[in-house]
Amino acid sequence: MKETPQSRKATFAGGCFWCMVQPFEEMPGIIKVVSGYTGGHKENPTYREVCSETTGHYEAVQITYDPELFPYEKLLELYWQQIDPTDPGGQFFDRGESYTTAIFYHDEDQRLAAEQSKDALETSGKFSKPIVTKILPAKEFYEAEDYHQQYYKKNPSHYQRYSIGSGRKAFTQKHWGEQQ
């Protein structure tokens, strides 16, 4: 699928970006999913710099999608199902600000949709703790190094061990079932 004039971008931080690619990439209307860094102050950061917690960046994915085939609201629903939105210190085994969750909105419609989605999750009773995922304006997005792109395809055994060993898979299955 190629980018079209109506294609849009969505940017989500959900802890380790390796685990945030596959769920989105496999959906109809998704044109591309790129792992990278955003939200910080350092231009063109490296993985090591982001992990050092000195750049202000989050590990994130940027999704190019066709809103006619996969609306932003559906992206938000899928996003919530990949993370622990109640953890202010990171995600699963990965700790630190660069691994915390955030929705980066690209326009006012996305901001409103993200806030409504977060409010709906908060009032759903699905979680006993508050939803701490931030909703922030999109900033420059820097692609991660090539070896991080499509990690689940390049290193399927390691990816599966990480997903299970980190606790992400068990958490998402407990709260959302097998739908991921």
C-alpha positions in Angstrom: 0.0 0.0 0.0 1.4 3.4 -1.0 1.0 6.8 0.7 -1.9 8.8 -0.8 -3.0 12.4 -0.4 -5.5 11.3 2.3 -2.9 9.3 4.3 -2.2 10.6 7.8 0.4 10.0 10.5 -0.2 8.8 14.1 2.6 8.6 16.7 2.4 6.5 19.8 4.9 5.7 22.6 4.3 2.4 24.2 7.5 1.3 25.8 9.8 -0.9 23.7 9.1 0.0 20.1 9.8 -3.5 18.9 6.5 -4.6 20.4 4.5 -1.7 19.0 5.0 -2.5 15.3 3.4 -5.8 14.6 -0.1 -5.1 16.0 -0.5 -2.1 13.8 1.3 -3.3 10.7 -1.0 -6.2 10.2 -4.2 -4.1 9.9 -5.9 -3.1 6.7 -5.3 0.5 5.8 -1.9 0.7 7.5 0.7 1.9 5.0 3.8 1.9 7.1 5.0 1.6 10.7 8.4 3.1 11.7 10.2 2.7 15.0 11.9 5.8 16.2 12.3 8.5 18.8 10.3 11.6 19.5 9.4 14.2 22.2 12.9 15.2 23.2 15.4 17.9 22.6 18.3 16.1 20.9 18.4 16.2 17.1 19.0 12.8 15.5 19.5 10.8 18.7 20.9 7.3 18.7 19.4 4.4 20.6 22.2 4.6 23.2 21.5 8.3 23.7 17.8 7.7 24.2 18.4 4.8 26.6 20.7 7.1 28.6 17.6 9.2 29.5 19.4 12.4 28.6 17.6 13.3 25.4 14.0 13.6 26.6 12.9 11.3 23.8 10.4 8.4 24.0 10.8 5.2 22.0 7.8 5.4 19.7 6.2 4.3 16.5 5.0 6.5 13.7 2.2 5.0 11.7 1.2 6.2 8.2 -2.4 5.1 7.6 -5.4 5.6 5.4 -8.2 7.0 7.5 -10.8 5.8 5.1 -9.7 2.2 5.8 -8.5 2.4 9.4 -9.8 5.5 11.3 -7.7 7.2 14.0 -10.2 6.1 16.6 -9.5 2.5 15.8 -5.7 3.1 16.0 -6.3 4.5 19.5 -8.3 1.4 20.5 -5.5 -0.8 19.3 -2.9 1.3 21.0 -4.5 1.0 24.4 -4.5 -2.8 24.0 -0.7 -2.9 23.6 0.3 -1.1 26.8 -0.1 -0.7 30.6 -1.6 2.8 30.6 -1.4 2.9 34.4 2.4 2.6 34.7 4.2 6.0 35.1 7.7 4.5 35.3 8.0 2.7 31.9 6.5 -0.4 30.4 7.0 -3.9 31.8 10.7 -4.7 32.1 11.7 -1.5 30.5 12.0 1.3 33.0 12.6 5.0 32.6 11.1 8.0 30.9 12.0 6.9 27.4 9.8 3.8 27.9 6.7 5.6 29.2 3.5 5.9 27.3 2.3 8.9 25.3 0.0 9.7 22.4 1.5 12.4 20.1 -1.3 14.2 18.3 -0.7 15.7 14.8 -3.8 18.0 14.7 -6.7 19.1 16.8 -9.0 16.3 15.7 -6.4 13.7 16.9 -6.0 15.6 20.2 -9.7 15.5 20.9 -10.1 11.9 19.8 -7.1 10.9 22.1 -8.6 12.7 25.1 -12.0 11.2 24.5 -10.4 7.7 24.2 -8.4 8.2 27.4 -11.5 9.4 29.3 -13.5 6.5 28.1 -10.8 4.0 29.2 -10.5 5.8 32.6 -14.3 5.5 33.2 -14.6 2.0 31.8 -13.4 0.4 35.1 -11.0 -1.9 33.2 -8.1 -0.7 35.4 -8.1 0.0 39.1 -5.3 2.6 38.9 -5.4 5.9 37.0 -4.6 6.2 33.4 -1.3 8.0 33.2 -0.6 8.0 29.4 0.3 11.5 28.3 -1.3 13.3 25.3 1.2 15.6 23.8 1.7 17.6 20.6 3.7 15.7 18.0 7.3 16.8 17.6 10.1 15.9 15.2 10.2 12.1 14.7 13.6 10.5 14.2 13.8 7.0 12.7 15.6 4.5 14.8 18.6 2.6 13.4 17.9 -0.1 10.7 18.4 -3.0 13.1 15.3 -1.8 15.1 13.0 -1.6 12.1 10.7 -4.6 11.6 12.5 -6.3 14.6 9.7 -8.9 15.0 10.4 -10.1 11.4 14.2 -9.9 11.5 14.5 -11.6 14.9 11.3 -13.6 15.5 12.7 -15.9 18.3 14.2 -13.1 20.3 11.1 -10.9 19.8 8.8 -13.7 21.1 11.1 -14.3 24.1 11.1 -10.6 24.9 7.4 -10.2 24.5 6.7 -13.1 26.9 9.7 -12.5 29.3 8.9 -8.8 29.7 5.4 -9.5 30.9 3.8 -7.6 28.1 2.0 -10.5 26.5 0.6 -11.8 29.8 -0.6 -8.3 30.7 -2.3 -7.6 27.4 -4.0 -11.0 27.4 -5.2 -10.6 30.9 -6.8 -7.2 30.2 -7.8 -7.6 26.6 -7.9 -11.3 25.7 -6.4 -12.8 22.7 -7.3 -10.0 20.3 -3.8 -8.5 20.0 
